[in-house]
Amino acid sequence: MRTVTAALVLLMGALWAFSNRPNPSSKVDRALRDWIQHPTTTSIRALIKVVPAAGPRVSRRLHRSESTTDFFPSTTPDLVVAELSATALRAAARDPEVINISTDARVKSLSTSYLSQDVLLATEALLPRTYAGENIGVAVIDSGVLPSGDAKYVVVTYDFTAGGATKVDGQDPFGHGTHVSGLIASTGATSNDLYEGIAPATRLIALRALDQNGSGYTSNVINAINFAVANKSNLGIDIINLSLGHPIYEPAFNDPLVAAVEKAVAAGIVVVASAGNFGGDPSTHVPGYGGITSPGNAPDAITVGALDTFQTVTRGDDVVAWYSSRGPTWYNGFQKPDLVAPGSHMVSDVPTSSTLAKSYPGGLIRTDGPIALMKLSGTSMAAGVV
């Protein structure tokens, strides 16, 4: 009897130990789990959060498990950016020094096409201005800014599309960053002062993380945020604009992009993020919920939804735009967005040669010269107004 009892005790102990071992799949976000089950490519980019100082060791072990593993620049301590095969991803999930693994998702600009051809009003007519943004620096992390007479306050441009920070001349092959920047700080020169930005005296720091198609890796956006934090004083950065996002795949406190935003806020930078354009059915405009994108789910970001003003200066007809993402956020249930601002049919600058200008010519209202005027809608525009 004692022998049987002892055996049962040993068996129960073994079962308890097995049940309390970390489950490798619990370290992996939803997008990566889906990819493992239904792979559409031979490899996938991932953000691997490791215990302090373990990055080099984890990287070496990953390379041993799969010699073709590629690594990319990361300015976040204890965050390894790598392109992994399914074998390497499973090895990373089993690694005891790995805390969690997130997909290095493609973030995208959050503007829609030009929608309808309604009456055009100057942005400042919708929001009467009492302050022009003197002595304020805004880092616009987007597709870049093409300098023009309207963007006289662009002080510097860095490119992060290859991972690291490269100082470059102003450029914006997609056009979205120039449009958002114009809503913030256009001088109105292109439109004979009709479409002046909300704060035309603001200094703009252009940090390009999106490519010519308005898409970029999360890791590049994180590197741009880290750069803004590190250069807060010498570049005079007070605000970061993030008119971009990707779907939420995990709780906010596991999300490396959210962590970068929270770090920036802790450093004294105001972070303004767009809520997302997943607020309703595109055909019926029936509203839906839970459409907030990352990093709009960051607790300390000012998350902005879009208002449709119907191009009037009165507020009685204002409504939340059908496309503007509603909360609560997935996983955490945060009440987002924090506020709404005009985001529909917003007129601003775009490079005439940009992808946006060529793809949506119906939204162009002036095309002479290198800078055109274009009407766009989206929570990207609303975040620019804020």
C-alpha positions in Angstrom: 0.0 0.0 0.0 2.8 2.4 0.9 4.5 1.6 -2.4 1.3 2.4 -4.3 0.8 5.6 -2.3 4.4 6.7 -3.0 4.0 6.0 -6.7 0.8 8.1 -6.8 2.6 10.9 -5.0 5.4 10.8 -7.6 2.8 10.7 -10.4 0.9 13.6 -9.1 4.1 15.6 -8.6 5.1 14.9 -12.2 1.7 16.0 -13.5 1.8 19.2 -11.4 5.3 20.0 -12.7 4.2 19.3 -16.3 1.1 21.4 -16.0 3.0 24.3 -14.5 5.7 24.3 -17.2 5.5 27.4 -19.5 3.4 26.7 -22.5 5.5 27.9 -25.5 2.4 28.9 -27.5 1.4 31.3 -24.7 4.4 33.4 -25.6 3.3 33.9 -29.2 0.7 36.4 -30.4 -2.4 35.5 -32.4 -1.0 36.4 -35.8 2.0 34.2 -35.3 -0.1 31.3 -34.0 -2.3 31.6 -37.1 0.8 31.6 -39.3 2.2 28.5 -37.7 -1.1 26.7 -38.3 -1.7 28.0 -41.8 1.6 29.3 -43.2 1.4 31.5 -46.3 5.2 32.1 -46.5 8.3 30.2 -45.6 9.3 32.7 -42.9 7.8 35.6 -40.9 9.3 38.7 -39.2 8.9 38.7 -35.4 9.7 40.9 -32.4 11.2 38.8 -29.7 11.2 40.2 -26.2 13.9 38.7 -24.0 15.0 38.9 -20.4 17.6 41.7 -19.7 20.9 41.3 -21.5 19.8 38.0 -23.2 19.5 39.3 -26.7 22.9 38.1 -28.0 22.5 34.7 -26.4 19.0 34.2 -27.8 20.2 35.4 -31.2 23.0 32.8 -31.3 20.6 30.0 -30.3 18.2 31.0 -33.0 21.0 31.0 -35.5 22.0 27.5 -34.4 18.4 26.2 -34.7 18.0 27.7 -38.2 21.1 29.0 -40.0 19.0 31.1 -42.4 17.6 33.3 -39.7 17.9 37.0 -40.6 18.2 39.7 -38.0 17.3 43.4 -38.3 18.2 46.6 -36.4 16.6 47.2 -33.1 17.1 50.2 -30.8 15.0 48.7 -28.0 17.1 47.0 -25.4 16.1 43.3 -25.0 14.0 43.3 -28.2 15.4 41.0 -31.0 14.0 41.6 -34.5 14.3 38.5 -36.8 12.8 36.8 -39.7 12.0 33.2 -38.6 11.1 29.9 -40.1 8.4 27.9 -38.3 11.3 25.8 -36.8 13.1 28.9 -35.5 9.8 30.4 -34.2 9.1 27.2 -32.2 12.6 27.2 -30.9 12.3 30.9 -29.8 9.0 30.1 -28.0 10.7 27.3 -26.1 13.7 29.4 -25.1 13.5 30.1 -21.4 15.1 33.6 -21.9 12.3 34.6 -24.3 9.4 36.5 -22.6 7.0 36.8 -25.5 7.0 37.0 -29.3 5.0 39.4 -31.4 4.6 39.7 -35.2 6.6 42.4 -36.8 3.3 43.5 -38.4 3.1 45.8 -41.4 1.7 49.1 -40.1 -0.2 51.2 -42.6 -1.3 54.8 -42.9 -4.8 55.4 -41.8 -6.4 57.4 -44.5 -9.2 56.5 -46.9 -9.7 57.6 -50.4 -11.1 61.0 -51.1 -14.7 59.9 -50.7 -17.1 62.6 -52.0 -16.6 66.1 -53.5 -18.3 68.2 -50.9 -17.8 71.9 -50.3 -14.3 72.7 -49.2 -13.5 74.8 -46.1 -10.3 75.8 -44.6 -9.2 73.7 -41.7 -8.8 76.7 -39.4 -12.4 77.8 -40.2 -13.5 74.6 -38.5 -11.3 75.1 -35.5 -10.6 78.8 -34.9 -7.0 79.1 -34.0 -5.7 81.1 -31.0 -2.1 79.6 -31.0 0.1 78.9 -34.0 2.4 76.3 -32.4 5.4 78.6 -31.7 8.3 76.8 -30.0 6.6 73.4 -30.4 8.3 70.5 -32.3 6.3 67.6 -33.7 7.9 64.4 -34.9 5.7 63.0 -37.7 6.4 59.3 -38.1 4.9 58.5 -41.4 5.9 58.3 -45.1 8.1 61.4 -45.0 7.5 65.0 -46.0 8.4 66.7 -49.3 9.6 70.2 -48.5 7.8 73.0 -50.1 6.7 76.6 -49.4 4.0 75.1 -47.2 6.5 73.1 -45.1 9.0 75.8 -44.3 9.3 74.5 -40.7 10.5 71.0 -41.6 13.8 71.1 -39.8 15.2 67.6 -40.5 14.3 64.3 -42.1 15.5 60.8 -41.1 14.6 57.6 -42.9 13.9 54.4 -41.0 12.6 52.2 -43.8 15.8 50.1 -43.8 15.8 49.8 -40.0 18.4 52.3 -38.9 18.2 56.1 -38.8 19.6 57.7 -42.0 19.6 61.5 -42.4 18.1 62.3 -45.8 16.8 65.1 -47.9 13.0 65.5 -47.6 11.1 62.9 -49.6 7.6 61.4 -49.6 6.9 59.0 -52.4 3.6 57.9 -50.9 2.2 61.3 -50.0 0.5 60.5 -46.7 3.1 62.1 -44.4 3.1 65.3 -46.4 -0.7 65.5 -46.1 -0.7 64.9 -42.4 2.1 67.4 -41.9 0.2 70.0 -43.9 -2.8 69.7 -41.6 -0.4 70.3 -38.7 1.8 73.1 -40.0 1.1 74.1 -43.6 1.8 77.8 -44.2 -1.0 77.8 -46.8 1.3 79.0 -49.6 0.1 76.4 -52.1 -3.5 77.4 -51.6 -3.1 81.2 -51.3 -3.7 80.9 -47.5 -7.0 79.0 -47.9 -5.7 75.7 -46.4 -3.4 76.7 -43.6 -2.4 74.1 -41.0 -3.8 74.1 -37.5 -0.4 75.3 -36.1 1.7 76.8 -38.9 4.5 77.9 -36.7 5.2 74.4 -35.5 8.6 72.8 -36.3 8.3 69.4 -38.0 10.8 66.6 -37.6 10.0 64.1 -40.4 10.8 60.5 -39.4 10.0 58.2 -42.4 9.0 54.7 -41.5 6.5 53.9 -44.3 7.4 53.1 -47.9 6.0 54.3 -51.2 2.9 52.2 -50.7 2.2 53.6 -47.2 3.3 50.5 -45.4 6.2 49.6 -43.1 7.3 47.2 -40.4 6.4 47.8 -36.8 10.1 47.5 -35.8 10.9 50.5 -38.0 8.2 52.6 -36.3 9.6 51.5 -32.9 13.1 52.5 -34.0 11.7 55.9 -35.1 9.9 56.4 -31.7 13.1 55.5 -29.8 15.0 58.0 -32.0 12.5 60.7 -31.1 12.9 59.9 -27.4 16.7 59.8 -27.6 16.8 63.1 -29.5 14.0 64.9 -27.6 16.2 67.7 -26.3 18.6 68.3 -29.2 15.8 68.3 -31.9 13.2 69.9 -29.6 10.6 67.1 -29.9 7.4 67.8 -27.8 4.9 65.7 -29.7 4.9 62.5 -31.8 2.2 62.0 -34.4 1.4 58.4 -35.3 -1.2 58.4 -38.1 -0.7 54.7 -38.7 -1.5 51.4 -37.1 -1.9 47.6 -37.4 -4.6 45.2 -36.0 -4.3 44.3 -32.4 -2.9 40.8 -32.0 -2.2 40.6 -28.2 -2.8 42.4 -24.9 -1.4 46.0 -24.9 1.1 45.2 -22.2 2.7 42.5 -24.5 2.7 44.8 -27.6 6.2 46.2 -28.3 4.8 49.1 -30.2 2.6 50.1 -27.2 5.7 49.7 -25.0 7.6 52.2 -27.2 4.7 54.7 -27.0 4.5 54.3 -23.2 8.3 54.9 -23.0 7.9 58.1 -25.1 5.1 59.4 -22.9 7.2 58.6 -19.8 10.0 60.7 -21.3 7.7 63.7 -21.5 6.6 63.5 -25.1 2.9 63.8 -26.0 2.0 60.9 -28.3 -1.0 61.4 -30.6 -2.2 58.2 -32.4 -5.0 57.6 -34.9 -7.8 55.3 -33.8 -8.1 53.3 -37.0 -10.5 53.2 -40.0 -12.4 50.1 -39.0 -15.5 51.7 -37.5 -18.2 50.3 -39.8 -19.3 48.3 -42.8 -17.9 50.0 -46.0 -21.1 49.2 -47.9 -23.8 50.0 -45.4 -21.9 52.3 -43.0 -23.5 50.4 -40.1 -21.1 51.0 -37.1 -19.1 48.2 -35.5 -17.0 48.1 -32.3 -13.6 46.9 -31.2 -11.8 48.3 -34.3 -9.1 50.3 -32.5 -5.7 49.6 -33.9 -2.2 49.5 -32.3 -0.7 51.8 -31.1 -4.1 53.5 -30.5 -4.6 51.0 -27.7 -1.6 52.4 -25.8 -3.1 53.6 -22.4 -1.2 56.9 -22.4 -1.5 57.8 -26.0 -4.0 60.4 -27.0 -6.1 58.3 -29.4 -8.1 60.2 -32.0 -11.2 59.3 -33.9 -12.6 61.1 -36.9 -15.4 63.6 -36.9 -17.5 64.4 -40.0 -18.4 68.0 -39.9 -20.2 68.0 -43.3 -18.1 71.0 -44.2 -20.1 73.4 -42.0 -18.7 75.6 -39.3 -21.6 74.8 -36.9 -21.3 71.8 -34.6 -24.9 70.8 -34.5 -24.5 68.5 -37.5 -21.2 66.9 -36.5 -21.1 63.1 -36.2 -18.5 60.5 -35.7 -17.5 59.4 -39.2 -18.8 56.0 -40.1 -15.2 54.6 -40.8 -13.7 55.9 -37.5 -12.8 53.0 -35.2 -14.9 52.6 -32.0 -13.8 51.0 -28.8 -13.4 49.2 -26.6 -10.0 47.8 -27.4 -9.4 44.1 -28.0 -8.0 42.1 -25.0 -7.9 44.9 -22.5 -11.2 46.6 -23.1 -9.8 50.2 -22.9 -12.2 53.0 -23.6 -10.8 54.5 -26.8 -10.6 56.8 -28.7 -10.0 59.6 -26.2 -11.4 62.3 -28.4 -12.6 63.0 -32.0 -11.5 65.7 -34.4 -12.4 66.7 -38.0 -11.1 64.0 -40.3 -13.4 63.8 -43.3 -12.7 65.6 -46.6 -9.6 67.3 -45.2 -7.6 69.3 -47.8 -3.8 69.4 -47.5 -0.6 69.0 -49.6 0.6 65.9 -51.4 3.5 65.6 -53.8 2.1 65.6 -57.3 4.2 62.6 -58.2 3.2 60.6 -55.1 1.4 57.2 -55.0 -1.7 58.8 -53.4 -2.0 61.5 -56.1 -1.6 59.0 -58.9 -3.9 56.4 -57.3 -6.8 58.7 -56.4 -6.8 61.5 -59.0 -10.5 62.2 -58.1 -9.3 63.6 -54.8 -7.0 66.2 -56.3 -8.3 69.8 -56.4 -5.1 71.5 -57.6 -2.2 69.9 -59.4 0.1 72.7 -60.8 3.7 72.4 -59.5 5.4 69.7 -57.4 2.9 70.0 -54.6 -0.8 69.3 -55.2 -3.8 69.9 -53.0 -5.8 66.7 -52.2 -8.8 65.8 -50.1 -8.5 62.8 -47.9 -10.5 61.3 -45.0 -9.4 59.2 -42.1 -8.4 59.1 -38.5 -4.9 59.9 -39.8 -6.2 63.3 -40.8 -8.0 63.7 -37.4 -4.8 62.9 -35.5 -3.0 65.6 -37.6 -5.6 68.2 -36.6 -5.1 67.3 -32.9 
